[in-house]
């Protein structure tokens, strides 16, 4: 049994040190093996233009990584978090760190709204990482609306999806139940709360961070307005069994040639 935690924050735009400190405080006040922080948790989301995105971005081993890696080492846990990555191009990325440092990186494939003006589309696909208790993959926020995101992770062997988010549409929390059902996979969606109005654009974030079982059960869900941490105990081995009855296997029963356009 592994304890997975979704950390729901309210970042102040551009105040990275404060946002990291508050997120770490929530981690320190809870107990889990894996923590998931929101998308762009350190900077805030409502970036005005590409120049500002470049100013907020940092390399994967930058100050945010160093702060989070120190917590992961000290607490012997794993933490996934979203940040703006500067790798020559600017990406909306998520890093996964553990007690020994960086484990892996994901770059958001499906950019939402004005993100298309700020970030380059992700170019590393949907990698899967082996942890001591199972295989995990990552996707970010709007990736949820494309079934291919979760399906690709499931086909690559992921048992758990770590899903940093800054959700503004209300559909994702319930949609992730379907994603888990159709792939027999666990998912942990960490969203933020609050509002941001900058450059004439206003976003209201929906909270409701959650952990969903591989059978579509809602194991925990936070409310829409408060910061906090939701924790659930899960057995990732359950996600290895894709059979739904004696005759049907969710993945083996796929009929690839029939799906061609």
C-alpha positions as a LaTeX table, in Angstrom:
\begin{tabular}{lrrr}
\hline
Residue & $x$ (\AA) & $y$ (\AA) & $z$ (\AA) \\
\hline
Unk1 & 0.00 & 0.00 & 0.00 \\
Unk2 & 1.33 & 3.43 & $-0.99$ \\
Unk3 & 0.00 & 6.76 & 0.27 \\
Unk4 & $-0.59$ & 9.33 & $-2.47$ \\
Unk5 & $-1.27$ & 12.99 & $-1.64$ \\
Unk6 & $-2.69$ & 15.81 & $-3.78$ \\
Unk7 & $-1.57$ & 19.25 & $-2.58$ \\
Unk8 & $-4.03$ & 22.07 & $-3.36$ \\
Unk9 & $-2.41$ & 25.52 & $-3.26$ \\
Unk10 & $-3.20$ & 29.19 & $-3.92$ \\
Unk11 & $-0.04$ & 30.69 & $-5.45$ \\
Unk12 & 0.58 & 34.43 & $-5.58$ \\
Unk13 & 1.61 & 35.32 & $-9.10$ \\
Unk14 & 5.36 & 35.72 & $-9.55$ \\
Unk15 & 6.20 & 35.12 & $-5.88$ \\
Unk16 & 8.08 & 31.87 & $-6.30$ \\
Unk17 & 9.83 & 31.78 & $-2.94$ \\
Unk18 & 6.55 & 32.36 & $-1.09$ \\
Unk19 & 4.67 & 29.83 & $-3.21$ \\
Unk20 & 7.30 & 27.16 & $-2.72$ \\
Unk21 & 7.40 & 27.84 & 1.03 \\
Unk22 & 3.62 & 27.51 & 1.35 \\
Unk23 & 3.52 & 24.31 & $-0.70$ \\
Unk24 & 6.33 & 22.80 & 1.37 \\
Unk25 & 4.40 & 23.76 & 4.51 \\
Unk26 & 1.43 & 21.73 & 3.31 \\
Unk27 & 3.69 & 18.78 & 2.56 \\
Unk28 & 5.34 & 19.03 & 5.96 \\
Unk29 & 1.96 & 18.99 & 7.70 \\
Unk30 & 0.94 & 15.69 & 6.08 \\
Unk31 & 2.29 & 12.19 & 5.57 \\
Unk32 & 2.50 & 10.39 & 2.23 \\
Unk33 & 4.85 & 8.49 & $-0.06$ \\
Unk34 & 4.06 & 10.49 & $-3.21$ \\
Unk35 & 2.93 & 14.12 & $-3.40$ \\
Unk36 & 1.50 & 15.90 & $-6.43$ \\
Unk37 & 1.64 & 19.71 & $-6.63$ \\
Unk38 & $-0.29$ & 21.82 & $-9.16$ \\
Unk39 & 0.77 & 22.99 & $-12.59$ \\
Unk40 & 3.05 & 26.08 & $-12.46$ \\
Unk41 & 2.70 & 25.92 & $-8.68$ \\
Unk42 & 5.75 & 28.10 & $-8.08$ \\
Unk43 & 4.92 & 31.04 & $-10.36$ \\
Unk44 & 1.18 & 31.19 & $-10.86$ \\
Unk45 & $-0.53$ & 30.53 & $-14.16$ \\
Unk46 & $-1.89$ & 33.71 & $-15.76$ \\
Unk47 & 1.23 & 34.75 & $-17.69$ \\
Unk48 & 0.75 & 37.78 & $-19.95$ \\
Unk49 & 3.15 & 37.06 & $-22.81$ \\
Unk50 & 6.09 & 35.00 & $-24.00$ \\
Unk51 & 8.61 & 37.48 & $-22.59$ \\
Unk52 & 7.14 & 37.08 & $-19.11$ \\
Unk53 & 7.09 & 33.30 & $-19.50$ \\
Unk54 & 10.80 & 33.44 & $-20.26$ \\
Unk55 & 11.46 & 35.55 & $-17.17$ \\
Unk56 & 9.58 & 33.09 & $-14.93$ \\
Unk57 & 11.07 & 29.94 & $-16.45$ \\
Unk58 & 14.02 & 28.10 & $-14.99$ \\
Unk59 & 16.08 & 25.03 & $-15.91$ \\
Unk60 & 14.98 & 21.66 & $-14.61$ \\
Unk61 & 17.73 & 21.81 & $-11.97$ \\
Unk62 & 16.92 & 25.40 & $-10.98$ \\
Unk63 & 15.92 & 26.85 & $-7.58$ \\
Unk64 & 12.48 & 25.19 & $-7.50$ \\
Unk65 & 14.04 & 21.79 & $-8.09$ \\
Unk66 & 16.63 & 22.36 & $-5.39$ \\
Unk67 & 13.97 & 23.32 & $-2.83$ \\
Unk68 & 11.67 & 20.39 & $-3.66$ \\
Unk69 & 14.50 & 17.87 & $-3.93$ \\
Unk70 & 15.67 & 18.82 & $-0.44$ \\
Unk71 & 12.20 & 18.04 & 0.93 \\
Unk72 & 12.02 & 14.74 & $-0.96$ \\
Unk73 & 15.41 & 13.70 & 0.38 \\
Unk74 & 14.69 & 14.74 & 3.95 \\
Unk75 & 11.26 & 13.07 & 4.02 \\
Unk76 & 12.19 & 10.06 & 1.85 \\
Unk77 & 9.25 & 10.73 & $-0.45$ \\
Unk78 & 8.49 & 11.47 & $-4.10$ \\
Unk79 & 7.12 & 14.78 & $-5.36$ \\
Unk80 & 5.72 & 15.75 & $-8.77$ \\
Unk81 & 5.33 & 19.45 & $-9.49$ \\
Unk82 & 4.60 & 21.77 & $-12.40$ \\
Unk83 & 6.90 & 24.62 & $-13.46$ \\
Unk84 & 7.86 & 26.72 & $-16.48$ \\
Unk85 & 11.00 & 25.10 & $-17.89$ \\
Unk86 & 13.73 & 26.92 & $-19.78$ \\
Unk87 & 15.51 & 24.41 & $-22.00$ \\
Unk88 & 16.39 & 26.77 & $-24.83$ \\
Unk89 & 12.67 & 26.77 & $-25.60$ \\
Unk90 & 10.10 & 27.43 & $-22.86$ \\
Unk91 & 7.91 & 24.49 & $-21.84$ \\
Unk92 & 5.05 & 23.94 & $-19.43$ \\
Unk93 & 6.66 & 21.03 & $-17.61$ \\
Unk94 & 6.36 & 18.68 & $-14.67$ \\
Unk95 & 9.28 & 17.16 & $-12.79$ \\
Unk96 & 9.29 & 14.08 & $-10.60$ \\
Unk97 & 11.88 & 14.00 & $-7.82$ \\
Unk98 & 12.68 & 11.47 & $-5.13$ \\
Unk99 & 15.10 & 10.98 & $-2.25$ \\
Unk100 & 18.01 & 10.67 & $-4.69$ \\
Unk101 & 17.06 & 13.63 & $-6.89$ \\
Unk102 & 15.50 & 14.01 & $-10.32$ \\
Unk103 & 13.70 & 10.94 & $-11.62$ \\
Unk104 & 12.02 & 12.26 & $-14.73$ \\
Unk105 & 10.52 & 15.12 & $-16.70$ \\
Unk106 & 7.34 & 15.57 & $-18.72$ \\
Unk107 & 6.53 & 18.48 & $-21.03$ \\
Unk108 & 2.86 & 19.33 & $-21.59$ \\
Unk109 & 1.69 & 18.05 & $-24.96$ \\
Unk110 & $-1.75$ & 19.65 & $-25.20$ \\
Unk111 & $-1.50$ & 23.39 & $-24.54$ \\
Unk112 & $-4.61$ & 25.25 & $-23.39$ \\
Unk113 & $-5.83$ & 28.70 & $-24.43$ \\
Unk114 & $-3.06$ & 31.35 & $-24.34$ \\
Unk115 & $-0.49$ & 28.72 & $-23.40$ \\
Unk116 & $-0.17$ & 28.23 & $-27.16$ \\
Unk117 & 1.41 & 31.72 & $-27.26$ \\
Unk118 & 3.69 & 31.14 & $-24.28$ \\
Unk119 & 5.07 & 27.61 & $-24.46$ \\
Unk120 & 6.43 & 25.15 & $-26.98$ \\
Unk121 & 4.42 & 21.91 & $-27.24$ \\
Unk122 & 5.91 & 19.03 & $-25.28$ \\
Unk123 & 8.42 & 16.90 & $-27.15$ \\
Unk124 & 9.20 & 13.97 & $-24.83$ \\
Unk125 & 5.96 & 12.01 & $-25.30$ \\
Unk126 & 4.42 & 10.38 & $-22.23$ \\
Unk127 & 7.27 & 8.65 & $-20.37$ \\
Unk128 & 6.73 & 6.14 & $-17.56$ \\
Unk129 & 9.00 & 5.98 & $-14.51$ \\
Unk130 & 9.71 & 3.04 & $-12.23$ \\
Unk131 & 9.38 & 3.80 & $-8.51$ \\
Unk132 & 9.93 & 1.30 & $-5.68$ \\
Unk133 & 6.18 & 0.67 & $-5.42$ \\
Unk134 & 5.20 & 0.75 & $-9.10$ \\
Unk135 & 5.17 & 2.55 & $-12.43$ \\
Unk136 & 3.98 & 6.14 & $-12.73$ \\
Unk137 & 3.48 & 8.59 & $-15.56$ \\
Unk138 & 2.64 & 12.26 & $-15.71$ \\
Unk139 & 0.33 & 14.50 & $-17.67$ \\
Unk140 & $-0.54$ & 18.16 & $-17.11$ \\
Unk141 & $-3.97$ & 19.77 & $-16.81$ \\
Unk142 & $-5.62$ & 20.00 & $-20.29$ \\
Unk143 & $-4.02$ & 16.71 & $-21.33$ \\
Unk144 & $-7.03$ & 15.16 & $-19.56$ \\
Unk145 & $-9.42$ & 16.03 & $-22.39$ \\
Unk146 & $-7.51$ & 13.83 & $-24.85$ \\
Unk147 & $-8.13$ & 10.14 & $-24.09$ \\
Unk148 & $-4.88$ & 9.33 & $-25.86$ \\
Unk149 & $-2.88$ & 10.86 & $-23.01$ \\
Unk150 & $-4.02$ & 8.44 & $-20.32$ \\
Unk151 & $-4.29$ & 5.54 & $-22.77$ \\
Unk152 & $-0.68$ & 5.99 & $-23.90$ \\
Unk153 & 0.50 & 5.94 & $-20.29$ \\
Unk154 & $-1.56$ & 2.80 & $-19.61$ \\
Unk155 & $-0.21$ & 1.05 & $-22.72$ \\
Unk156 & 3.30 & 1.88 & $-21.54$ \\
Unk157 & 2.64 & 0.18 & $-18.23$ \\
Unk158 & 1.85 & 3.10 & $-15.91$ \\
Unk159 & $-0.23$ & 2.14 & $-12.90$ \\
Unk160 & $-0.66$ & 5.70 & $-11.61$ \\
Unk161 & $-1.01$ & 9.07 & $-13.36$ \\
Unk162 & 0.40 & 12.10 & $-11.55$ \\
Unk163 & $-1.59$ & 15.07 & $-12.87$ \\
Unk164 & $-0.48$ & 18.60 & $-11.90$ \\
Unk165 & $-3.24$ & 21.01 & $-12.99$ \\
Unk166 & $-4.59$ & 24.56 & $-13.00$ \\
Unk167 & $-8.14$ & 23.70 & $-13.98$ \\
Unk168 & $-10.65$ & 26.36 & $-14.95$ \\
Unk169 & $-13.28$ & 24.18 & $-16.62$ \\
Unk170 & $-15.47$ & 22.12 & $-14.26$ \\
Unk171 & $-15.43$ & 18.85 & $-16.19$ \\
Unk172 & $-12.04$ & 17.34 & $-15.41$ \\
Unk173 & $-12.65$ & 15.87 & $-11.93$ \\
Unk174 & $-15.49$ & 13.68 & $-13.20$ \\
Unk175 & $-13.76$ & 12.99 & $-16.52$ \\
Unk176 & $-10.77$ & 11.55 & $-14.68$ \\
Unk177 & $-13.05$ & 8.92 & $-13.22$ \\
Unk178 & $-13.74$ & 7.80 & $-16.80$ \\
Unk179 & $-10.03$ & 7.91 & $-17.69$ \\
Unk180 & $-9.31$ & 5.61 & $-14.76$ \\
Unk181 & $-12.16$ & 3.25 & $-15.64$ \\
Unk182 & $-11.28$ & 2.93 & $-19.31$ \\
Unk183 & $-7.61$ & 2.23 & $-18.55$ \\
Unk184 & $-7.82$ & 0.49 & $-15.14$ \\
Unk185 & $-5.30$ & 3.01 & $-13.80$ \\
Unk186 & $-5.05$ & 5.23 & $-10.70$ \\
Unk187 & $-4.86$ & 9.02 & $-11.02$ \\
Unk188 & $-3.98$ & 11.89 & $-8.70$ \\
Unk189 & $-5.05$ & 15.34 & $-9.93$ \\
Unk190 & $-3.62$ & 18.29 & $-7.96$ \\
Unk191 & $-5.37$ & 21.57 & $-8.76$ \\
Unk192 & $-5.11$ & 25.09 & $-7.33$ \\
Unk193 & $-7.76$ & 27.47 & $-5.97$ \\
Unk194 & $-8.33$ & 31.22 & $-6.19$ \\
Unk195 & $-8.44$ & 33.72 & $-9.04$ \\
Unk196 & $-5.90$ & 35.55 & $-11.19$ \\
Unk197 & $-6.65$ & 38.65 & $-13.27$ \\
Unk198 & $-3.75$ & 39.97 & $-15.33$ \\
Unk199 & $-3.48$ & 41.70 & $-18.69$ \\
Unk200 & $-7.25$ & 41.87 & $-19.04$ \\
Unk201 & $-7.63$ & 38.09 & $-18.64$ \\
Unk202 & $-9.23$ & 36.49 & $-15.61$ \\
Unk203 & $-9.06$ & 32.86 & $-14.55$ \\
Unk204 & $-11.01$ & 31.26 & $-11.69$ \\
Unk205 & $-9.57$ & 27.92 & $-10.59$ \\
Unk206 & $-11.84$ & 25.06 & $-9.59$ \\
Unk207 & $-9.93$ & 23.22 & $-6.85$ \\
Unk208 & $-11.46$ & 19.78 & $-6.17$ \\
Unk209 & $-8.10$ & 18.02 & $-6.25$ \\
Unk210 & $-8.66$ & 14.27 & $-6.10$ \\
Unk211 & $-7.35$ & 10.73 & $-6.10$ \\
Unk212 & $-9.28$ & 8.20 & $-8.19$ \\
Unk213 & $-8.89$ & 4.42 & $-8.04$ \\
Unk214 & $-8.31$ & 2.15 & $-11.00$ \\
Unk215 & $-11.96$ & 1.10 & $-10.67$ \\
Unk216 & $-13.26$ & 4.65 & $-10.85$ \\
Unk217 & $-13.78$ & 5.10 & $-7.12$ \\
Unk218 & $-13.31$ & 8.60 & $-5.73$ \\
Unk219 & $-10.82$ & 7.98 & $-2.90$ \\
Unk220 & $-10.55$ & 11.62 & $-1.86$ \\
Unk221 & $-11.63$ & 15.00 & $-3.23$ \\
Unk222 & $-10.92$ & 18.43 & $-1.75$ \\
Unk223 & $-13.32$ & 21.36 & $-1.96$ \\
Unk224 & $-13.31$ & 24.18 & $-4.51$ \\
Unk225 & $-12.00$ & 27.03 & $-2.35$ \\
Unk226 & $-9.60$ & 25.92 & 0.39 \\
Unk227 & $-5.94$ & 24.99 & 0.23 \\
Unk228 & $-5.07$ & 21.64 & 1.75 \\
Unk229 & $-3.89$ & 18.09 & 1.21 \\
Unk230 & $-5.90$ & 15.01 & 0.34 \\
Unk231 & $-4.35$ & 11.61 & 1.04 \\
Unk232 & $-5.41$ & 8.14 & $-0.07$ \\
Unk233 & $-3.86$ & 4.71 & 0.34 \\
Unk234 & $-3.68$ & 2.70 & $-2.88$ \\
Unk235 & $-2.36$ & $-0.68$ & $-4.02$ \\
Unk236 & $-0.79$ & $-0.09$ & $-7.43$ \\
Unk237 & $-0.76$ & $-3.82$ & $-8.13$ \\
Unk238 & $-4.51$ & $-3.59$ & $-8.72$ \\
Unk239 & $-3.84$ & $-1.56$ & $-11.86$ \\
Unk240 & $-1.87$ & $-4.42$ & $-13.41$ \\
Unk241 & $-5.05$ & $-6.45$ & $-13.86$ \\
Unk242 & $-6.89$ & $-5.15$ & $-16.91$ \\
Unk243 & $-9.52$ & $-7.87$ & $-16.95$ \\
Unk244 & $-13.10$ & $-6.74$ & $-16.30$ \\
Unk245 & $-14.61$ & $-10.24$ & $-16.56$ \\
Unk246 & $-13.72$ & $-13.73$ & $-17.72$ \\
Unk247 & $-13.78$ & $-12.74$ & $-21.37$ \\
Unk248 & $-12.67$ & $-9.10$ & $-21.57$ \\
Unk249 & $-9.32$ & $-7.41$ & $-21.07$ \\
Unk250 & $-9.38$ & $-3.62$ & $-21.47$ \\
Unk251 & $-6.08$ & $-3.40$ & $-23.32$ \\
Unk252 & $-5.75$ & $-6.79$ & $-25.01$ \\
Unk253 & $-9.23$ & $-6.45$ & $-26.54$ \\
Unk254 & $-8.30$ & $-3.29$ & $-28.42$ \\
Unk255 & $-8.78$ & $-3.74$ & $-32.18$ \\
Unk256 & $-6.15$ & $-1.48$ & $-33.65$ \\
Unk257 & $-6.77$ & $-2.14$ & $-37.36$ \\
Unk258 & $-10.43$ & $-1.15$ & $-36.92$ \\
Unk259 & $-9.49$ & 2.28 & $-35.57$ \\
Unk260 & $-7.68$ & 3.45 & $-38.68$ \\
Unk261 & $-9.01$ & 6.63 & $-40.27$ \\
\hline
\end{tabular}
